[in-house]
Amino acid sequence: MSFKELYQPVHTIIGEGCINEIPRHIDNIGAKKALICTDQGLMKIGTVKMVTDVLDSVGKPYAIFADVLPNPTVSICNQAKALYDSEGCDYVIGIGGGSPIDVAKAVGILATNGGTVEDYNGLELSTHKSAPIIAVNTTAGTGSEVTRAFVVTDEKRKSKMLCVDSNSLAYLAINDPTMMVGMPPALTAATGMDALTHSIEAYVANSRCPFTDGIALESIRLIGKYLQRAVENGNDMEARTNMCWAQYMGGLAFSNAGLGMVHAMAHQLGGFYGTPHGVANAILLSYVMRFNMKSCPERYRDVAQAFGFNTGDMTPEQGALAAVRYVEELAAAIKIPPLKETEFDPKDAVVLAENAMGDTGMPENPRQPTIPEVVEVFMKAYLERRD
């Protein structure tokens, strides 16, 4: 008999105003002082203050580390951990998208396990549960608040480390759409495509199961219906709320089923050039789907059906192609830039491909590529070839 262990946070709250529920959960764990991990942008626009006002209203102390950058590095994690120690903190609050929450997870793991961030590059490498983590999500895309993964850039090797560890799961995940109203359209677009990539990759992953299939398809349906609306009108609370649900389900799906070749390649663009993660995924998604089509056309036809296509009279190949074209059209409609408009240099393609082959996401891809095939996908995206 085989068993499937499912991974998810202890508590999750979704809905307008749910940040007000944070204090009672702090009381539940008996925590004394938080380290808040966030970034300067969220400090400036007042998003962090929405949370600290809640904490201040009930006298909950905290220290703030606000120097998280996109694609956070080992040194940033070390700086945050040093502040955690010097301030006598005993739990972590991550406020932001994937980057601040990833730093919060790294700090939480280091607080109870010791060592260095590099020690946890891989699968389930810690011994002890992290310090309690409250993950307050401010983007509808990364899924970081509900996953057992955190991504840290090794600045020395110019590569991204994917640390997959159930001990890093948050105690409390918060998805309050009122905190996402101020997201600019480009960030809404990139993070939404990140969520779509999570769900599509989870649906075709080798470790998928009925649980991940169901939530991945519903996430895809919601993103197909609401992402463009959220990009075009950031005050559309119906769209924002449904994108919260979509990215939450996508996060649970890939945390339990795995990712694939899109993320394996996107991590290299982020580590090498600092390309925003959601943008990298959005650029590569349709090209990897085309590469994978011969291995799982029936699965991609299901994706097309989730997007709203009537696939009853379509062959698996026709349905798969409809899904790919929809992804391409959606990316264009929400103004995702092409690879040639990023820092990508074709001369680096072989090194990027070699590194992608060692990414922890690659084994879950339904079709195992060679290094030359990964290079070819990079180059097709760069030259915008869809053959």
HELIX and SHEET records of a PDB file:
HELIX    1   1 CYS A   18  GLU A   21  5                                   4    
HELIX    2   2 ILE A   22  ILE A   29  1                                   8    
HELIX    3   3 GLN A   40  LYS A   44  1                                   5    
HELIX    4   4 THR A   47  SER A   57  1                                  11    
HELIX    5   5 VAL A   74  SER A   86  1                                  13    
HELIX    6   6 GLY A   98  ASN A  113  1                                  16    
HELIX    7   7 VAL A  117  TYR A  120  5                                   4    
HELIX    8   8 SER A  144  VAL A  146  5                                   3    
HELIX    9   9 SER A  166  SER A  168  5                                   3    
HELIX   10  10 PRO A  177  MET A  180  5                                   4    
HELIX   11  11 PRO A  185  VAL A  204  1                                  20    
HELIX   12  12 PRO A  210  GLU A  232  1                                  23    
HELIX   13  13 MET A  237  ALA A  257  1                                  21    
HELIX   14  14 MET A  261  TYR A  273  1                                  13    
HELIX   15  15 HIS A  277  ASN A  292  1                                  16    
HELIX   16  16 PRO A  297  PHE A  307  1                                  11    
HELIX   17  17 PRO A  316  ALA A  333  1                                  18    
HELIX   18  18 LEU A  339  GLU A  341  5                                   3    
HELIX   19  19 PRO A  346  ASP A  348  5                                   3    
HELIX   20  20 ALA A  349  MET A  357  1                                   9    
HELIX   21  21 MET A  362  GLU A  364  5                                   3    
HELIX   22  22 ILE A  371  LEU A  383  1                                  13    
SHEET    1   A 6 HIS A  11  ILE A  14  0                                        
SHEET    2   A 6 LEU A 172  ASN A 175  1                                        
SHEET    3   A 6 ILE A 133  ASN A 137  1                                        
SHEET    4   A 6 TYR A  91  GLY A  96  1                                        
SHEET    5   A 6 ALA A  34  CYS A  37  1                                        
SHEET    6   A 6 TYR A  62  PHE A  65  1                                        
SHEET    1   B 3 GLY A 122  LEU A 123  0                                        
SHEET    2   B 3 SER A 159  VAL A 164  1                                        
SHEET    3   B 3 ALA A 149  ASP A 154 -1                                        
END                                                                             
